[in-house]
Amino acid sequence: MTRKKVEPKVPFGQKVISEFFGTSSNFKKVEKKSKVSKQKNHTIERQSSIISITDIDDDDGFGDGHDVSIDADTSAEMMNFRDPKLNSVLQNKFNNPNKSSSQLTRTNSILSEKNSNDLNHETTSISLKRSSTDLLDSFEGGKAKKVLKQSSVVSNIEIPTYNQNLSSEQLEVITKVVDQKLNVFYTGSAGTGKSVVLRELVRKLKAIYRDNIGVTAPTGMAACNINGQTIYRYLEIGLGLQNPTDLARIIQRNPAKLRKWTMMKVLIIDEISMVDGYFFDKLEETARRVRGNAAPFGGIQIVCCGDFYQLPPVSSNGKVTKFCFQAKSWNLVIQENIVLKQIFRQKGDNELIEMLNALRNGSIKNQPSMIEKFHKLNKSVKYDDGIEPTQLYPTRREVLEANGCRLKQLNSKIYEYSAIDSHPEESYKSHYSQLLCEDKLILKEGAQVMNIKNMDDQLANGSLGTVLCFLTRNLFFKILELYGSIEDLDPQMLKEVKLISTRIGVVQEWNEEEKQIIENMPDDRKSKFESLVQYTAQETKADILPVVLYKLNGSDQARLVDREEFVIELGKEKTATGNPTRIQLPIILAWAMSIHKAQGQTIPRLKVDLNKIFENGHAYVAISRAVSKENLQVNNFRPDKIRISQVVHDFYKSLEARSEKS
């Protein structure tokens, strides 16, 4: 008998994968003030293969590519949702930006709305002058916040009290940054709640400085995780290839850029381990030149967060890189180093915590007993609810192959959902590639998917589920009215619902199998079924959406997944064209992910293959996503392939020595 595995609980205040992706479904996008130029219809040629692979021969493991190809001769019916009706409606929205966001993206009405009065905080009033508003005004601890109108008068700003769920060492970071206004680097092993602290910092600092703080990360993926921008985009320096003198001159000649750099109070840089030390020095000097201030970073308060034992700076064109703590200006800039030591992710599994620490600092190579513990993780974990573990691979190629292979094995109809991009020009493709949502999303009934956008307190980014069926919005709510909650349907009723879904936009006779389902219906339900069949005649294939059965807080919930907006922040809100926006379903295939995408996330059900690891910290980043040994499987573990940087090891030894001395 297979024993059902119990999902480990994540401690209150410490969220899972979902915590890093910022806003909830009721987050309102700041309305653009200028008209968006009319976009040309962008037609994509159908490929012989449903999903294409590009440049996988040059795989470095850090790409965001698409899922692997499915054979073109598959017998499953192909349905392309680039319907002219849908395209015209969505493109019309881009040409009429004054319409509210709610008119563009229909939100599932069954999702529970957040209580705007979640917490009654004690508040403190301060006076300061308002400046220009930007999108970050709407970010406060992962919740939507009303954007105030611009004003030149002094305003009374209410500052919420600290999050009472933070540990004492986490509160120390908040105190040093917010109260003492120090330049702080805070770090810690995976699972110590670094991102929890970051969200609290943003919440507090935004209440004080409004839009004059930058929430940044070195890569698009990392920036997405914290609802921020890449450091390049926020500072509006392009690739930042120029020397500090030239960069400063470019910024000073542009009034908008100069204002941003001059008004900036705090710059937060997450995942600092991936920032090149040479680049850090360049920014520091540029800031002094732009602001005419000889203080480190021109007087801008700096907050750096990350773990140097994790992914290192990415080498570009073979150029030599160095860690940020090796930068000439690092010790001049950073006034306080804080190491978080309390583990939340694997709380209660002390053995796993010890294993991860040995993996992190490289001491595992001298501990045969610890190596044996990792070998014991080469086991198969069985789950009884149909949701499989997410498998992490070092390279993009492996991820594509794994997801594509599993999708191909499903004997069900194919549905293709193509994204609608506001800026289809070639020059914006690299920006769109940094989004989690796919350009072309291929789904089938039975596909395992991951939600990639916070929708409410239950359905969060990282929630796993299975595609149950495909319905239109109207049909979905009609079924709820006549049949009740889909997750509560018995197998026979579920067959009827799935049968209804096959009749959308189809006029044909019932086959023998379908007739058998109808004959087995109770008499009192046949009339309901007949009314639903008639209802489908009014629906079109272009309106079909997936219904996903999610595992939320230990219970099943069926949700209709509608299209959502994904905005790429380029710092161009006031230009004629606005920020690039993609409209796509907020889900991705979730049988496999890359280690690079998984950094900073928590994965309750995890399977890791270390056969092709190639980077310092790769194995540690992957395995430390787990919550417990019970729901963790590790294949191809080899201690000789575990790599750490001796420079990083020495740096953390020095931090420990300083901490003990103080």
KABEL-V704376 format. One record per pair of residues at least 4 apart in sequence whose ideal C-beta (glycine too) atoms are under 8 Angstrom apart, sorted by the first residue. I is the first residue (numbers start at 1). J is the second residue. Records with the same first field share a line. If there is no record, write none. Layout:
I=J ; J
This chain:
2=382 ; 384
3=382
4=383 ; 384 ; 385
5=381 ; 382 ; 383 ; 384 ; 630 ; 631
6=630
7=551 ; 554 ; 604 ; 605 ; 631
8=348 ; 349 ; 604 ; 627 ; 628 ; 630 ; 631
10=14 ; 15 ; 16 ; 344 ; 345 ; 602 ; 604 ; 627
11=344 ; 347
12=165
13=163 ; 165 ; 166 ; 196
14=19 ; 193 ; 196 ; 344 ; 345
15=19 ; 196 ; 460 ; 602
16=460 ; 462 ; 601 ; 602 ; 603 ; 604 ; 627
17=450 ; 460 ; 461 ; 462 ; 601 ; 602 ; 603
18=451 ; 454 ; 460 ; 461 ; 462 ; 463
19=142 ; 195 ; 196 ; 199 ; 460 ; 461 ; 602
20=195 ; 225 ; 226 ; 461 ; 600 ; 601
21=224 ; 225 ; 227 ; 452 ; 453 ; 454 ; 460 ; 461 ; 462
22=27 ; 139 ; 142 ; 224 ; 226 ; 227 ; 454
23=27 ; 138 ; 139 ; 142 ; 143 ; 144 ; 227 ; 454
24=114 ; 142 ; 143 ; 144 ; 454 ; 455 ; 456 ; 457
25=107 ; 108 ; 111 ; 453 ; 454 ; 455 ; 456 ; 564
26=107 ; 113 ; 114 ; 144 ; 456
27=138 ; 143 ; 144 ; 454
28=101 ; 138 ; 144
29=101 ; 135 ; 138 ; 565 ; 567
30=133 ; 134 ; 135 ; 137 ; 138 ; 147 ; 573
31=97 ; 98 ; 100 ; 101
32=36 ; 97 ; 98 ; 573 ; 578
33=573 ; 574
34=97 ; 574 ; 575 ; 576 ; 578
35=97 ; 98 ; 576
36=94 ; 95 ; 96 ; 97 ; 422 ; 576 ; 577 ; 578
37=95 ; 576 ; 577
38=95
39=91 ; 94 ; 95 ; 422 ; 423 ; 424
40=424
41=87 ; 91
42=421 ; 424
44=82 ; 418
46=80
47=52
48=72
49=69 ; 70 ; 71 ; 72
50=69 ; 70 ; 72 ; 74 ; 78 ; 414 ; 416 ; 440 ; 442
51=66 ; 67 ; 68 ; 69 ; 70 ; 404 ; 440 ; 442
52=66 ; 69
53=65 ; 66 ; 68 ; 69 ; 400
54=65 ; 66
55=59 ; 63 ; 65
56=65 ; 396 ; 397 ; 400
59=63 ; 395 ; 396 ; 397
60=395 ; 396
61=394 ; 395 ; 396 ; 594 ; 595 ; 596 ; 614 ; 615
62=314 ; 396 ; 594 ; 596
63=396 ; 594
64=221 ; 396 ; 433 ; 434 ; 435 ; 436 ; 597
65=396 ; 399 ; 400
66=400 ; 438 ; 439 ; 440
67=400 ; 403 ; 404 ; 407 ; 438 ; 442 ; 589
68=400 ; 401 ; 402 ; 403 ; 404 ; 405
69=404
70=74 ; 404 ; 407 ; 408 ; 414 ; 442
71=408
74=78 ; 408 ; 414
76=411 ; 412 ; 413 ; 414 ; 444
77=413 ; 414
78=414 ; 416
79=413 ; 414 ; 415 ; 416 ; 541 ; 544
80=416 ; 418
81=86 ; 415 ; 416 ; 417 ; 418 ; 541 ; 542 ; 544
82=86 ; 87 ; 418
83=87 ; 540 ; 541 ; 542
84=88
85=89 ; 540 ; 542
86=90 ; 420 ; 542 ; 543
87=91 ; 420
88=92
89=93
90=94 ; 104 ; 420 ; 583
91=95 ; 420
92=96
93=97 ; 99 ; 103 ; 104
94=422 ; 581
97=578
99=103 ; 104
100=104
101=105 ; 565
102=106 ; 107
104=565 ; 583
105=562 ; 563 ; 564 ; 565 ; 583
106=473 ; 562 ; 563
107=111 ; 562
108=455 ; 559 ; 560 ; 561 ; 562
109=477
110=480 ; 559 ; 560
111=455 ; 456 ; 459 ; 559
112=456 ; 457 ; 458
113=456
114=118 ; 143 ; 456 ; 457
118=143
119=160
121=160 ; 161
122=161
123=158 ; 159 ; 160 ; 161
124=158 ; 159
125=156 ; 157 ; 158 ; 159
126=156 ; 157 ; 159 ; 208
127=154 ; 155 ; 156 ; 157
128=154 ; 155 ; 157 ; 208 ; 209
129=152 ; 153 ; 154 ; 155
130=148 ; 150 ; 151 ; 152 ; 153 ; 155 ; 210
131=150 ; 210 ; 211 ; 212 ; 263
132=150 ; 211 ; 259
133=137 ; 147 ; 148 ; 149 ; 150 ; 210 ; 211
134=211 ; 573
135=139 ; 567 ; 569 ; 573
136=202 ; 206 ; 211 ; 213 ; 215 ; 228
137=145 ; 147 ; 148 ; 206 ; 210 ; 211
138=144 ; 145 ; 147
139=145 ; 202 ; 206 ; 215 ; 227
140=144 ; 145 ; 202 ; 203 ; 206 ; 207
141=163 ; 199 ; 200 ; 202 ; 203
142=199 ; 227 ; 454
148=155
151=155
157=207 ; 208 ; 210
158=207
159=204 ; 207 ; 208
160=203 ; 204 ; 207
162=166 ; 171 ; 174 ; 200 ; 204
163=200 ; 203
166=170 ; 171 ; 174 ; 193 ; 196 ; 197 ; 200
167=171 ; 193 ; 342
168=172
169=173 ; 338 ; 340 ; 341 ; 342
170=174 ; 193 ; 196 ; 197 ; 200 ; 340
171=175
172=176 ; 338
173=177 ; 184 ; 186 ; 197 ; 201 ; 338 ; 340
174=178 ; 179 ; 197 ; 200 ; 201 ; 204
175=179 ; 180
176=180 ; 182 ; 184 ; 336 ; 338
177=181 ; 182 ; 184 ; 201 ; 205 ; 266 ; 301 ; 303
178=201 ; 204 ; 205 ; 208
181=301
182=301 ; 335 ; 336
183=296 ; 297 ; 301 ; 302 ; 303 ; 333 ; 334 ; 335 ; 336
184=302 ; 303 ; 304 ; 334 ; 335 ; 336 ; 337 ; 338
185=272 ; 303 ; 304 ; 305 ; 325 ; 334 ; 336 ; 337 ; 338
186=194 ; 197 ; 303 ; 304 ; 305 ; 337 ; 338 ; 339 ; 340
187=194 ; 305 ; 306 ; 307 ; 308 ; 337 ; 338 ; 339 ; 340 ; 655
188=192 ; 193 ; 194 ; 307 ; 339 ; 340 ; 341
189=307 ; 309 ; 341 ; 343 ; 356 ; 357 ; 360 ; 624
190=307 ; 310 ; 345 ; 356 ; 360 ; 620 ; 621 ; 624 ; 625
191=343 ; 344 ; 345 ; 346 ; 356 ; 602 ; 624
192=340 ; 341 ; 342 ; 343 ; 344
193=197 ; 340 ; 342 ; 344
194=198 ; 305 ; 306 ; 307 ; 340
195=199 ; 225 ; 226 ; 270 ; 600
196=200 ; 344
197=201 ; 305 ; 340
198=202 ; 226 ; 268 ; 270 ; 305
199=203 ; 226
200=204
201=205 ; 268 ; 303
202=206 ; 213 ; 215 ; 226 ; 268
203=207
204=208
205=209 ; 213 ; 265 ; 266 ; 268
206=210 ; 213
209=213 ; 265 ; 266
212=263 ; 264 ; 265 ; 266
213=264 ; 265 ; 266 ; 267 ; 268
214=228 ; 229 ; 231 ; 234 ; 235 ; 264 ; 266 ; 267 ; 268
215=226 ; 227 ; 228 ; 229 ; 234 ; 268 ; 270
216=223 ; 228 ; 229 ; 230 ; 231 ; 234 ; 235 ; 267 ; 268 ; 269 ; 270
217=222 ; 223 ; 225 ; 226 ; 228 ; 230 ; 231 ; 269 ; 270 ; 271 ; 274
218=222 ; 230 ; 231 ; 269 ; 271 ; 272 ; 274 ; 275 ; 313
219=223 ; 230 ; 271 ; 274 ; 434
220=224 ; 230 ; 431 ; 434 ; 435
221=225 ; 434 ; 436 ; 596 ; 597
222=226 ; 270 ; 271 ; 274 ; 599 ; 600
223=228 ; 229 ; 230 ; 233 ; 270
224=434 ; 435 ; 436
225=270 ; 600 ; 601
226=270
228=234 ; 268 ; 270 ; 569
229=233 ; 234 ; 569 ; 571
230=234 ; 434
231=235 ; 269 ; 275 ; 283
232=237 ; 238 ; 239 ; 240
233=569 ; 570 ; 571
234=569 ; 571
235=240 ; 260 ; 261 ; 283
236=251 ; 254 ; 257 ; 260 ; 571
237=242 ; 247 ; 250 ; 251 ; 286
240=247 ; 279 ; 282 ; 283
242=246 ; 247 ; 250
243=247 ; 282
244=248 ; 282 ; 285 ; 286 ; 289
245=249 ; 289
246=250
247=251 ; 282 ; 286
248=252 ; 286 ; 289 ; 290
249=253
250=254 ; 257
251=257 ; 258 ; 261 ; 286 ; 290
252=258 ; 290
253=258
254=258
255=259
256=260 ; 574
257=261
258=262 ; 290
259=263
260=264 ; 571
261=287 ; 290 ; 291 ; 298
262=290 ; 291
264=300
265=300 ; 301
266=300 ; 301 ; 302 ; 303
267=297 ; 300 ; 301 ; 302 ; 303
268=303 ; 304 ; 305
269=275 ; 302 ; 303 ; 304 ; 305
270=305 ; 306
271=275 ; 305 ; 306 ; 310 ; 311 ; 599 ; 600
272=304 ; 305 ; 306 ; 308 ; 324
273=306 ; 307 ; 308 ; 309 ; 310 ; 311 ; 312 ; 313 ; 323 ; 324 ; 617
274=306 ; 311 ; 312 ; 313 ; 314
275=279 ; 280 ; 313 ; 324
276=280 ; 313 ; 321 ; 322 ; 324
277=281 ; 313 ; 321 ; 322 ; 323 ; 324 ; 325 ; 326 ; 327 ; 330
278=282 ; 321 ; 322 ; 327
279=283
280=284 ; 324 ; 327 ; 329 ; 330
281=285 ; 327 ; 328 ; 329
282=286
283=287 ; 297
284=288 ; 296 ; 297 ; 327 ; 329 ; 332 ; 333
285=289 ; 329
286=290
287=291 ; 293 ; 297 ; 298 ; 300
288=292 ; 293 ; 294 ; 295 ; 296 ; 297 ; 298
289=298
290=298
291=298 ; 299 ; 300
292=298
293=298 ; 299
295=299
296=302 ; 329 ; 332 ; 333
297=302 ; 329 ; 333
302=333 ; 334
304=324 ; 334
306=310
308=312 ; 323 ; 324 ; 325 ; 645 ; 648 ; 651 ; 652
309=360 ; 361 ; 617 ; 620 ; 644 ; 645 ; 648 ; 652
310=599 ; 617 ; 620 ; 621
311=596 ; 599 ; 615 ; 616 ; 617 ; 618 ; 621
312=321 ; 323 ; 615 ; 616 ; 617 ; 645 ; 648
313=321 ; 322 ; 323
314=321
315=319 ; 320 ; 321
316=321
322=326 ; 327
323=327 ; 645 ; 647 ; 648 ; 651
324=330
325=330 ; 651
326=330 ; 647
328=332
329=333
330=334
337=655 ; 658 ; 659
339=652 ; 655 ; 656 ; 659
343=347 ; 353
345=602 ; 624 ; 626 ; 627
346=352 ; 353 ; 356 ; 626 ; 627 ; 628
348=628
349=353 ; 627 ; 628 ; 629
350=354
351=355 ; 373 ; 629
352=356 ; 626 ; 628 ; 629 ; 632
353=357
354=358 ; 370
355=359 ; 364 ; 370 ; 373 ; 374
356=360 ; 620 ; 623 ; 624
357=361
358=363 ; 364 ; 367 ; 370
359=364 ; 374 ; 619 ; 620 ; 623 ; 624 ; 642
360=620 ; 624 ; 644
361=644 ; 649 ; 652
362=642 ; 644 ; 649
363=367
364=370 ; 371 ; 374 ; 639 ; 642
365=639 ; 640 ; 642
367=371
368=372
369=373
370=374
371=375 ; 637 ; 639
372=376
373=377
374=634 ; 637 ; 639
375=637
377=629 ; 632 ; 633 ; 634 ; 637
378=633 ; 634 ; 635 ; 637
379=633
380=633
381=389 ; 605 ; 607 ; 630 ; 631 ; 632 ; 633
383=387 ; 388 ; 389 ; 605
385=551
386=466
387=448 ; 464 ; 465 ; 466 ; 551 ; 605
388=448 ; 591 ; 605
389=603 ; 605 ; 606 ; 607 ; 631 ; 633
390=450 ; 464 ; 590 ; 591 ; 592 ; 593 ; 603 ; 605 ; 606 ; 607
391=402 ; 591 ; 592 ; 593 ; 606 ; 607 ; 608 ; 609
392=592 ; 593 ; 594 ; 595 ; 598 ; 603 ; 606 ; 607 ; 608 ; 609 ; 622 ; 625
393=398 ; 399 ; 402 ; 592 ; 593 ; 594 ; 595 ; 609 ; 612
394=398 ; 594 ; 595 ; 609 ; 610 ; 611 ; 612 ; 613 ; 614 ; 615 ; 618 ; 622
395=399 ; 594 ; 612
396=400 ; 594
397=401
398=402 ; 592 ; 609 ; 612
399=403 ; 592 ; 593 ; 594
400=404
401=405
402=406 ; 591 ; 592
403=407 ; 589 ; 591 ; 592
404=408
405=409
406=410 ; 447 ; 448 ; 589 ; 591 ; 592
407=442 ; 444 ; 447 ; 589
410=444 ; 445 ; 446 ; 447
412=444 ; 445 ; 446
413=444 ; 445
414=442 ; 443 ; 444
415=442 ; 443 ; 444 ; 470 ; 544 ; 546
416=440 ; 441 ; 442 ; 443
417=440 ; 441 ; 443 ; 584 ; 585
418=439 ; 440 ; 441
419=432 ; 437 ; 438 ; 439 ; 440 ; 441 ; 582 ; 583 ; 584
420=582 ; 583 ; 584
421=428 ; 432 ; 580 ; 581 ; 582 ; 583
422=578 ; 580 ; 581 ; 582
423=428 ; 577 ; 580 ; 581
424=428
428=432 ; 568 ; 580
429=433
430=434
431=568 ; 570 ; 580
432=439 ; 568 ; 580 ; 582
434=568
435=566 ; 568 ; 582
436=452 ; 566 ; 588 ; 597
437=441 ; 452 ; 566 ; 582 ; 584 ; 585 ; 586 ; 588
438=584 ; 588
439=584
441=584 ; 585 ; 587 ; 588
442=589
443=447 ; 449 ; 467 ; 546 ; 589
444=467
445=467 ; 468 ; 469 ; 470 ; 498
446=466 ; 467
447=466 ; 467 ; 589
448=464 ; 465 ; 466 ; 589 ; 590 ; 591
449=464 ; 465 ; 466 ; 467 ; 546 ; 548 ; 587 ; 588 ; 589 ; 590
450=462 ; 463 ; 464 ; 465 ; 587 ; 588 ; 589 ; 590
451=455 ; 459 ; 460 ; 461 ; 462 ; 463 ; 464 ; 465 ; 548 ; 550 ; 561 ; 586 ; 587
452=461 ; 462 ; 586 ; 587 ; 588
453=461 ; 564 ; 566 ; 586
454=459 ; 460 ; 461
455=459 ; 460 ; 559 ; 586
456=460
458=463 ; 552 ; 553 ; 557
459=463 ; 550 ; 552 ; 557 ; 559
462=601 ; 602 ; 603
463=550 ; 551 ; 552
464=550 ; 551 ; 590 ; 605
465=548 ; 549 ; 550 ; 551 ; 559
466=548 ; 549
467=546 ; 547 ; 548 ; 549
468=486 ; 494 ; 546 ; 547 ; 548 ; 549 ; 558
469=497 ; 498 ; 501 ; 546 ; 547
470=501 ; 504 ; 544 ; 545 ; 546 ; 547
471=475 ; 476 ; 479 ; 497 ; 500 ; 501 ; 504 ; 544 ; 545 ; 547 ; 560
472=476 ; 504 ; 539 ; 540 ; 543 ; 544 ; 545
473=477 ; 543 ; 545 ; 560 ; 562
474=478 ; 535 ; 538 ; 539 ; 543
475=479 ; 500 ; 501 ; 504 ; 532 ; 535 ; 536 ; 539
476=480 ; 545 ; 547 ; 560
477=481
478=482 ; 532 ; 535
479=483 ; 486 ; 497 ; 500 ; 532
480=484 ; 485 ; 486
482=528 ; 531 ; 532
483=489 ; 493 ; 496 ; 497 ; 528
484=488 ; 489
485=489 ; 558
486=494 ; 497 ; 547 ; 549 ; 558
487=549 ; 556 ; 557 ; 558
489=493 ; 494 ; 497
490=494
491=495
492=496 ; 517 ; 520 ; 521
493=497 ; 525
494=498
495=499 ; 517
496=500 ; 517 ; 521 ; 525 ; 529
497=501
498=502
499=503 ; 514 ; 517 ; 518
500=504 ; 529 ; 532 ; 533 ; 536
501=544
502=506
503=533 ; 536
504=536 ; 539 ; 540 ; 541 ; 544
505=536 ; 539 ; 540 ; 541
510=514 ; 515 ; 518
511=515
512=516
513=517
514=518
515=519
516=520
517=521
518=526 ; 529
521=525 ; 526 ; 529
522=526
525=529
526=530
527=531
528=532
529=533
530=534
531=535
532=536
533=537
535=539
539=543 ; 544
545=560 ; 561 ; 562 ; 563 ; 585
546=560 ; 561 ; 585 ; 587
547=558 ; 559 ; 560 ; 561
548=558 ; 559 ; 561 ; 587
549=556 ; 557 ; 558
550=556 ; 557 ; 558 ; 559
551=555 ; 556
552=556 ; 557
561=585 ; 586 ; 587
562=585
563=583 ; 584 ; 585 ; 586
564=583 ; 584 ; 585 ; 586
565=581 ; 582 ; 583
566=581 ; 582 ; 583 ; 584 ; 586
567=579 ; 580 ; 581
568=579 ; 580 ; 581 ; 582
569=579
570=579 ; 580
572=577 ; 578 ; 579
573=578 ; 579
593=597 ; 598
594=598
595=599 ; 613 ; 618 ; 621 ; 622
597=601
598=603 ; 621 ; 622 ; 625
599=621
601=625
602=625 ; 627
603=625 ; 626 ; 627
604=627 ; 631
605=631
606=623 ; 625 ; 626 ; 627 ; 631 ; 632 ; 633
607=632 ; 633 ; 634 ; 635
608=622 ; 623 ; 632 ; 633 ; 634 ; 635
609=635 ; 636
610=618 ; 619 ; 622 ; 634 ; 635 ; 636 ; 637 ; 638 ; 641
611=635 ; 636
613=618 ; 619 ; 622 ; 641 ; 643
614=618
615=643
616=643 ; 644 ; 645 ; 648
617=621 ; 643 ; 644 ; 645
618=622 ; 643
619=623 ; 637 ; 641 ; 642 ; 643
620=624 ; 642 ; 644
621=625
623=632 ; 634
626=631 ; 632
627=631 ; 632
628=632
638=642
644=648 ; 649
645=649
646=650
647=651
648=652
649=653
650=654
651=655
652=656
653=657
654=658
655=659
656=660
657=661
658=662
